[in-house]
Every structure is written in structure tokens, then in C-alpha cells.
Amino acid sequence: MRLLFLLILFSACGLAFAQDGTPLKMKLDFESYNPPSTLVTEEHRLTRAKFPFIDIHNHQPNMNSADLSGLIAEMDKLNMGIMVNLSGRGFRGAGDHLEKSIENVKKQFPNRFVVFTNIDFTDIDNPEWAARTARQVEDDVKRGAKGLKIYKSLGLFSRDKSGKVIPIDDPRIDPVWKKCGELGIPVLIHSADPRQFWQPIDSLNERWLELKLYPGRRHDKDTISWETVIAQQHNLFRKHPKTKFINAHLGWYGSDLKKLGQLMEEFPNMYTEIGAVIAELGRQPRAAKAFLTKYQDRVLFGKDSWAPNEYETYFRVLETEDEYFPYHKRYHAFWRMYGIGLPDDILKKIYYKNALRLMPGVDGSKFPK
């Protein structure tokens, strides 16, 4: 009996045993612990969306010269009607990248791609910068750009000549936001990163595994706090009520839908999208369904990266009522998810109707009414 008790105790402590009964310590850590679920439930693996959709948040840096036929074939498999390339001017915003991208799209598949422009904050100290940049945005829209994308570098990394990080709500940028409102184009803005990236990287951090695997994403030693960056973004929405902003990644409030709902009420000019945060909705299906139902006219579909095999997770969360299924990247979400089961009328709004309403001049004739 004593021997049996010791065997049970050793097993509970993570020990295995050789044939002669000698205990062997098992090497098992959090990174490698990923047991398959034994739960037996109905599964609906969706590799194609129920309705054609617009991906409002994607990046195709080579669209200025690439043969797009292969990309179109992959989009058709997913039932993606339109892809929005937010990197219209490229990640550095230089040269004729935007013009060539728009020209290349028009030549190959004019109704399947939308291009957003970008702006460069390098010369913001120049008194002429604001007027020049506002004119650039206006000219880009005349060329065919349908919106403006702001990268997270604003508020975090972009600096003026004094070495100070440029705040998101810097008054020097106000003429640009005003011009976007006058042109009727949306501004898709990514500010900050998940809040956990600023928190101590320890056993209490929900994104610990991701930050261990990708230490370049850490902000825990930054001098600018998450709260500061987010407050600047919200102040921007407040200052420019006539400009429509698409707050990327659910504004990093996917894990606090009550707070996100308060922001939606406070800022009627704020929209949002679900790129890279579908796992937040999938772990709270009832709350997520209530939120998406209430704000069905202001949430858009987005993915944020071109990985065709990952769209299945989005379709499954939005369309099915499946239970307890895994996310496609364990380091993003080690938890299991549940389908929300949205009705068709709300799916259509999130998949394409809201995007078509926000982007002027986009051909939506091939989308269902």
C-alpha cells in the first residue's frame, strides 16, 4: 500500500518510471503541453464564407507589380469579394508605389481590390507639412485611393526633430483628419498593441507565450504607457466628429466589450473591425453576439494578414454554433472558442455592407442585396 501511494505521488509530481520502478522525471513545459480535446461535438469546418465578404484589413506590399491572378484564385476559394490593401504607399510611404498599385489593380482586376493611402510624419516640424500632406491625401483619393491607413508607429515610434514621440492627437495633424472628413473617406487607425504587451512578462500575463516566442512585441519597458496611447486615440475621435475612423482590432477592447460599447456610444464616428482578435469574441459567444447585434452597423470584417488557411476560424466563429474548438495560433489564444451563430442579416453587414457604406465609389453590384 505504501508503494502504491508513492507511485501515485510521484505521478502527480510529473515523474515517470523505468521498467525496474526507478522514477524518471518527465520534461513537460507549457509550450509543449497541448493535448487534443476528447470532447465529442458536432463540427462545421468552413473553408468558405456563407456570403462574399470584404477584408477591410489586409496588406499586400507587392501589389504595385505582382501578377494578381494567383491571389484572386485564393480569394475566390474563400468567397472574398474584395481585399483592401492598406499598404498603398508601401511601409515607408515613398516613391510611386501607390500610383503603380492602383494602375496594376485597374489593369488586372479593377473590382476586386481597394487601395488605401498612407502618410509620412518625418517632416512634421515643417510649417508646410500639414497642408502638403492634406493635399497629398486629396490627390491620392483622386487617383483612386479609398481611405487612409495609420500605422501604430504614430504614438509609439514616430518622432519629430526634437526627439519627442508624436502624439496621435497632435494638433499639427488636424488638417489631415479634417481633409479626410471633407473627402468622406474612412481612416483605419491601428494604435498601440494588446494591453498585455505592457504588463510584466510573468505567469500572470495572458500573452506570456506569444511574448516569449516574439520578444520584439514587448512594451513592458516602454516609457509611453498603453493608457496614454489609447487616450490620445480617443481624444482624436473626439476632436474630429465629422471624420469616420475605423478603430483596428476592436480597439484592443475585445476582452472588455462593455467598455468597447461605451466607446461606441461616446464616439458615433468610430467604427471597428475584428482583425487578429476573433479569439476574443470566440471565448465569449453570448456577450459577443449581443455586442455584434447592437452595433451591427459599425463592425467590419478584417483579418490583418494574408494566410488563407486561417480564415476558417473567422467563418466558424461568426457563422456556426460549434463548441470548444481551437484557435489557429496557440500563442495568440491557448483557450478554446465557441461559435456565435450570427443571423444572415447581421453577417451581411459585417461581411460587406458596412464596408461598402464607408468606402465611397467601391463597386458593390456583385454583392447580395
Summary of the structure (lengths in Angstrom):
residues: 369
radius of gyration: 23.4
end to end distance: 73.0
largest distance: 86.0
contacts: 1096
relative contact order: 0.13
helix: 39%
strand: 12%
